[in-house]
Amino acid sequence: MAEEKRELFNKINEDLKIAMKEKNELRLSTLRMMKSKITYVNARGDLPDAEIIKIITKFSKELKESIEEFKKVDRNEEADKSARELEIVKEYLPKELSADEVKSLVEQAIKETGASSIKEMGQVMKAVMAKQPGIDGKIVSQLVRELLK
């Protein structure tokens, strides 16, 4: 059981070794940063995959913000580097759901929780986030608001 829940962390470690052997500097530094963010939360990286996905998702959001900021100040080289790092990070995240898939998840959570008003938004959000770790909370929040009006 302990081995199963560390599958993603083990994959990152294995890919780190491969990147070292291939001398792929960008991949190596990106994987090291991801591992660092995970071990900051738990020194051994002994977290369930769902928690690791949350950490990696947060890192991907930080990279997206960096890309936007670099583009605003016309630092395209840094923006390109961050974009390449983001592509590496996305490899470790579950595939992004389409708008329709997210909407059906939210509708299903509303049915399961029996929510009927905006006051129960927290219950619905918690149900959706539990089913799909790493999903964009802003999009879920927006859909929940629309559907509970």
Residue pairs with C-beta under 8 A, 6 or more apart in sequence:
2 46
3 10
5 47
5 48
5 49
6 45
6 46
6 47
6 49
7 49
8 49
8 52
8 53
8 92
9 35
9 38
9 45
9 46
9 47
9 49
9 52
11 92
12 31
12 34
12 35
12 38
12 92
13 35
13 45
15 27
15 31
16 28
16 31
16 32
16 35
19 27
19 28
19 31
20 28
26 81
26 84
26 85
26 88
27 88
29 85
30 85
30 88
30 89
31 88
33 59
33 85
34 55
34 56
34 59
34 89
34 92
35 45
37 55
37 56
37 58
37 59
38 45
38 47
38 52
38 55
38 56
39 45
41 47
41 51
41 55
45 52
47 55
49 133
50 133
51 133
53 92
53 93
53 94
53 133
53 134
54 133
54 134
56 89
56 92
56 93
56 134
57 93
57 133
57 134
59 89
60 86
60 89
60 90
60 93
63 82
63 85
63 86
63 89
64 86
66 78
66 79
66 82
67 79
67 82
67 83
67 86
70 76
70 78
70 79
70 82
71 79
93 134
94 132
94 133
94 134
97 105
97 132
97 135
99 139
102 135
102 139
102 140
102 143
103 143
103 147
105 128
105 131
105 132
105 135
105 140
106 124
106 128
106 140
106 143
106 144
106 147
107 147
109 115
109 124
109 127
109 128
109 131
110 124
110 144
110 147
110 148
112 127
113 120
113 123
113 124
113 127
114 120
115 121
115 123
115 124
115 148
116 148
117 148
118 145
118 148
118 149
120 148
121 141
121 144
121 145
121 148
124 144
124 148
125 137
125 140
125 141
125 144
128 135
128 140
128 144
129 135
129 137
129 140
